[in-house]
Amino acid sequence: MFNADTSHIEIPNFWQEHFQEGENKIVCGMYGVCLNGDGKDFEYLIADNYNPCDEVPEGYVTMFIPAGTWAIFPCNPRDLQVVNTKI
């Protein structure tokens, strides 16, 4: 879980760890997904589109996020925190 007050530090660190540990070879990271928020705490996932022909590696999950419950806010990585703050 991430906290809204500290996520501007925690989420970039999460991405950095993702790349440093080579996880981007499995999930390249097309999306950052915020889920199950209560206004203060929320779950955050590094995600890609799922190909049902591929096996899901151990420790990874797939989930269906219904249309109408999500939005995409395109931005470049250097502006990510600015966009997140505005959202």
C-alpha positions in Angstrom: 0.0 0.0 0.0 1.1 3.5 -0.7 0.1 6.7 1.2 -1.1 9.8 -0.6 1.2 12.0 1.6 4.4 10.1 0.7 3.6 8.5 -2.7 5.5 11.3 -4.5 8.6 9.7 -3.1 7.6 6.1 -2.7 6.3 5.5 -6.3 9.4 6.8 -8.1 11.4 4.6 -5.8 9.1 1.6 -6.7 9.7 2.2 -10.4 13.5 2.5 -9.9 13.6 -0.8 -8.0 11.4 -2.4 -10.7 14.1 -1.5 -13.3 17.1 -2.1 -11.2 15.9 -5.7 -10.4 15.2 -6.4 -14.0 11.5 -6.8 -13.5 11.0 -4.7 -16.7 12.0 -7.8 -18.7 8.7 -9.3 -17.5 6.5 -6.3 -17.1 7.9 -3.4 -19.1 5.7 -0.9 -17.3 3.3 0.7 -19.8 1.0 1.9 -16.9 1.1 2.9 -13.3 -2.3 1.8 -11.8 -3.8 3.1 -8.6 -6.4 0.9 -7.1 -8.6 0.5 -4.0 -8.0 4.0 -2.6 -9.7 5.2 0.5 -8.6 8.8 0.0 -5.4 8.3 1.9 -4.0 4.8 1.2 -4.0 3.0 -2.1 -2.6 0.1 -4.0 -0.2 0.9 -6.9 0.8 -1.5 -9.6 3.3 -1.4 -12.5 1.3 -2.9 -15.3 1.2 -3.8 -19.0 -1.5 -5.1 -21.3 -2.1 -8.8 -20.7 -1.7 -11.3 -23.5 -3.8 -14.4 -22.5 -1.5 -16.6 -24.6 1.4 -15.9 -22.2 1.9 -17.7 -19.0 1.7 -15.5 -15.9 5.0 -15.8 -14.0 4.8 -16.8 -10.3 4.4 -13.7 -8.1 2.5 -11.7 -10.7 -1.2 -11.2 -11.1 -3.7 -10.4 -13.8 -6.8 -8.4 -13.2 -9.7 -7.2 -15.3 -10.4 -3.5 -14.8 -13.9 -2.8 -16.3 -14.3 0.0 -18.9 -15.6 3.2 -17.3 -13.6 2.6 -14.1 -10.3 3.8 -15.4 -8.7 6.7 -17.2 -5.3 7.2 -18.9 -3.4 10.4 -18.3 -0.5 10.4 -20.9 2.7 12.1 -19.8 6.4 11.8 -20.1 8.3 10.3 -17.1 9.8 13.6 -16.0 6.3 15.1 -15.6 4.8 12.2 -13.9 4.7 13.7 -10.4 3.2 16.9 -11.8 0.4 15.0 -13.5 -0.2 12.8 -10.4 -0.5 15.9 -8.2 -3.0 17.4 -10.5 -5.1 14.2 -10.6 
